[in-house]
């Protein structure tokens, strides 16, 4: 059993049969896929006589997320298995990570601020360039988020643990 949330909205329960993920039921309705790998991360799928081009853009096994293009439309899938559901029912959302702010990892000088309030950012996107000990350090986004406020500007001196950016 898998619970699959699509684009953070609609959720489905997928029950693959014992032969693999290409056959089973989605919310009780049977499905069967014919899938052919074209190249690494690129597939051709057939379901009920309809053809689909599928390209895997990003797969994060640890976070159990998958971003893909299906016939040119972008979808982000969040996957939860029976163990994730059990942990959630016990109040232990192990995979959940909510980041509210980015703090300076060391004292330094802000060389550049690459974002502004209201920007939508993605995990690992460069946000701030900080000079410390005569080295440039690029501080990256810890998760996908929206910038709530930028508390520093180019040329500011910052202290360790000073809040640089707040996220919504």
Secondary structure, DSSP 8 states (H G I E B T S, - for coil): -EEEEETTTEEEEEEEETTEEEEEEETTEEEE-EEEEEETTEEEEEETTEEEEEEEEEEETTTTEEEEEETTEEEEEEEEEHHHHHHHHTT--TT-----EEE-SS-EEEEEE---TT-EE-TT-EEEEEEETTEEEEEE-SSSEEEEEE---TT-EE-TT-EEEEE-
